[in-house]
Amino acid sequence: MGFATTAIHSGQEPDQTTGAVTVPIYQTSTYAQDGLGKHKGYEYARTQNPTRSALETNLAALEGGRFGFAFASGMAAIDATLRLVKAGEHVVVSDNTYGGTFRLFTKVLANYNIEFDFVDTSDALNVEAAIKPNTKMVFVETPTNPVMIVSDLRQISEVAHRAGARVVCDNTFLSPYLQRPLEFGVDIVVHSTTKYLNGHSDGIGGIVVLNDETDAAWIGFIQNSAGAILSPFDSWLVMRGTKTLALRMDQHDKSGRAVAAFLEEHPKVRKIYYPGSASHPQHALAKRQQSGFGGMIAFDVGSLEGARAVLESVKLCTLAESLGGVETLISHPATMTHASVDAEKRERLGITDGLVRVSVGLEDTDDIIADLDQALNNM
Ligand code: P1T
């Protein structure tokens, strides 16, 4: 089955009782039992919910994995995944990640004696050099948020597996339509479903997809024990989203290319971060590993004043955190999504005060470009 067919049908069989073609929202906290230990496979809604199960089946199929677990947010999904690592163990992480991931690792999990090293994963040799006898996980974001660094998932998986470590990939920026990390040897895929998978900017959620039965049993155990589950309604919203994922990603990709080409030529833009550009340092890898470049672009206008002028002059684009929705969102990573990263590290990564990030939406391409053009000319 093709991707769009899987997106529309996997986990989405018509309801057995009514024939409803859309999976119902099972808004219940518990389930009647026929007798002690006699039930229909559902006991309590933290543990199992049919709407959530349908979404988990759907997203596991889209990533080409066996097991899926849906969480209340992308951060909850990442937190649950890190529970595979124990005190005294070590994790190698991409130097640039979403600021919230960096904050969770350095400010929360580090307190529980889990050790983190942050390296530039665009070169697998850096990952190899960072591996220690107690390394149990390599956590890669590709492309990274917001400076779009691309890492070679196949090479990193080989290096990590040789050392007996699992590889986790945050695939939020591309969605499984444009990149399927498990096919390159990655063990676990995580997403903020808040972004492209939901696609409509109306719910927060996260997913973990994996193949290993033992690790899956532990993630399921954590999901039930810690309880950061995705609600039935939010699960339903993400399923509504995945039905059009293929169509939406094609358009995000098409407009993304046009907006990037426009920005690349604009005299006020000093630098552009977009793996689809021939000048991007990992352009060849991105072409090989991804089936498109998606809708995320960052560009540097050289100063905080310049960035402020652009961000406060847009009329169609919305100044807001988040990404991957139908509407074009524009943001300032240094003070918004990556404020939790210290200034020296931000500067080193290219997250300067002049950096602006765009999540290219599904409006008419010409309208998006015209709005960015008038905002840049206001600098
Ligand atoms: O917001 P939440 O659903 O908890 O997802 C966290 C998260 C995880 N991974 C990546 C790559 C992300 O971009 C995010 C959230 N990012 C934003 C809110 C943002 O504007 O970048």
Boltz pocket constraint, residues with backbone or C-beta under 6 A from the ligand:
constraints:
  - pocket:
      binder: B
      contacts: [[A, 72], [A, 73], [A, 74], [A, 75], [A, 76], [A, 98], [A, 100], [A, 101], [A, 141], [A, 145], [A, 170], [A, 172], [A, 173], [A, 191], [A, 192], [A, 193], [A, 194], [A, 204], [A, 205], [A, 206], [A, 320], [A, 321], [A, 322], [A, 323], [A, 337]]
      max_distance: 6.0
